[in-house]
Amino acid sequence: MLKLISCELQKLKRKKFIPFVVLSAFLFPPPLALMMLTPRMMDRYDTKAELFDDFYQFVLGYGVELLLPCIIGVIAAWRGMNMIGIAVLCCGVVFLCETFMRFLLS
């Protein structure tokens, strides 16, 4: 079983697109953290614990919308889909997520 798993991971390493998609999944929290640490945002909170709580909710709230296309991109690349198909699929997922979120919030 371990040999099978290592063989599958070797296949994934051969695809050059997958490391970039995984890297993009780790890039969305730093810009949100920088935005939350601006003086204008820091003035809204009395304690750093409140700031952290809102930042955590912010990352989780937008995390689905930002991370879901990355995950779908990895799965699509793993299935052998071409780059244009992956881009269209990921854009469609973001569009559906935004539409669904607007429907829920209105």
Backbone torsions as a table, in degrees:
resi	resn	phi	psi	omega
1	MET	NA	-42.1	179.3
2	LEU	-64.9	-35.3	177.9
3	LYS	-65.9	-37.6	178.2
4	LEU	-64.6	-44.1	179.5
5	ILE	-64.9	-43.5	179.2
6	SER	-65.5	-35.0	177.0
7	CYS	-64.5	-42.5	178.6
8	GLU	-65.6	-39.0	177.4
9	LEU	-66.9	-34.1	175.9
10	GLN	-63.7	-38.6	178.1
11	LYS	-63.8	-40.3	179.1
12	LEU	-66.1	-34.6	-180.0
13	LYS	-66.8	-24.4	179.6
14	ARG	-71.1	-26.0	-179.6
15	LYS	-83.5	122.4	-175.1
16	LYS	-77.1	-19.1	-175.5
17	PHE	-76.4	-31.1	-172.8
18	ILE	-65.0	-43.3	178.1
19	PRO	-60.3	-33.2	178.6
20	PHE	-69.5	-36.5	178.3
21	VAL	-69.9	-39.7	177.7
22	VAL	-65.9	-40.7	177.6
23	LEU	-61.9	-39.1	179.6
24	SER	-65.9	-26.9	177.8
25	ALA	-67.8	-27.2	-179.8
26	PHE	-91.4	-2.9	-175.9
27	LEU	-92.2	-9.9	-176.1
28	PHE	-80.3	-27.9	178.4
29	PRO	-68.7	-36.5	-178.5
30	PRO	-59.6	-44.3	176.8
31	PRO	-63.1	-35.1	177.8
32	LEU	-67.4	-37.2	178.3
33	ALA	-65.8	-42.1	178.0
34	LEU	-63.8	-37.8	178.7
35	MET	-66.7	-38.5	-179.0
36	MET	-72.6	-22.4	-177.4
37	LEU	-93.3	5.2	175.8
38	THR	-68.8	150.9	-178.2
39	PRO	-58.1	-33.4	-180.0
40	ARG	-64.9	-39.1	178.0
41	MET	-75.1	-35.7	-178.6
42	MET	-66.4	-29.8	-179.8
43	ASP	-69.7	-19.0	-178.7
44	ARG	-75.6	-17.0	-173.4
45	TYR	-116.6	143.7	179.3
46	ASP	-80.6	-40.8	-178.0
47	THR	-124.0	162.7	177.6
48	LYS	-71.9	-23.5	177.3
49	ALA	-66.2	-40.8	176.6
50	GLU	-65.0	-39.9	177.6
51	LEU	-61.8	-44.5	179.0
52	PHE	-63.5	-41.4	179.3
53	ASP	-60.9	-44.6	179.1
54	ASP	-69.0	-37.2	177.2
55	PHE	-62.9	-41.7	179.2
56	TYR	-62.0	-44.7	177.8
57	GLN	-65.6	-35.5	179.4
58	PHE	-64.7	-45.6	179.7
59	VAL	-65.7	-42.9	179.1
60	LEU	-68.7	-37.0	-179.3
61	GLY	-67.3	-46.1	179.4
62	TYR	-90.9	-10.2	-179.2
63	GLY	-62.4	-38.5	179.5
64	VAL	-64.8	-44.8	-178.2
65	GLU	-67.9	-31.7	-178.3
66	LEU	-90.9	-31.5	-175.6
67	LEU	-89.4	-29.0	-178.3
68	LEU	-58.1	-44.1	176.7
69	PRO	-62.7	-33.6	178.0
70	CYS	-65.6	-44.4	179.5
71	ILE	-65.3	-43.4	178.9
72	ILE	-65.6	-35.0	176.0
73	GLY	-63.0	-40.2	177.3
74	VAL	-64.8	-45.6	-179.0
75	ILE	-64.3	-41.5	179.9
76	ALA	-66.4	-39.6	177.5
77	ALA	-66.7	-36.3	179.3
78	TRP	-66.4	-33.1	179.3
79	ARG	-80.0	-6.7	176.1
80	GLY	93.9	17.3	179.3
81	MET	-73.4	148.6	180.0
82	ASN	-77.2	169.8	-173.4
83	MET	-64.4	-39.7	-179.1
84	ILE	-68.0	-39.3	176.6
85	GLY	-63.4	-39.6	178.2
86	ILE	-65.1	-43.6	-179.8
87	ALA	-62.4	-44.1	179.1
88	VAL	-64.6	-42.7	179.4
89	LEU	-62.3	-45.4	-179.0
90	CYS	-66.8	-40.2	176.9
91	CYS	-63.8	-39.2	177.1
92	GLY	-63.7	-39.1	178.2
93	VAL	-65.0	-43.7	178.8
94	VAL	-62.8	-42.8	178.7
95	PHE	-60.5	-44.8	-179.9
96	LEU	-66.3	-38.6	177.8
97	CYS	-63.4	-45.3	179.4
98	GLU	-64.9	-40.1	178.3
99	THR	-64.0	-42.6	179.5
100	PHE	-65.5	-40.3	179.9
101	MET	-67.2	-39.6	177.5
102	ARG	-65.4	-37.3	178.4
103	PHE	-64.7	-40.3	179.9
104	LEU	-70.2	-37.5	-175.2
105	LEU	-82.2	-15.1	-178.6
106	SER	-94.3	NA	NA
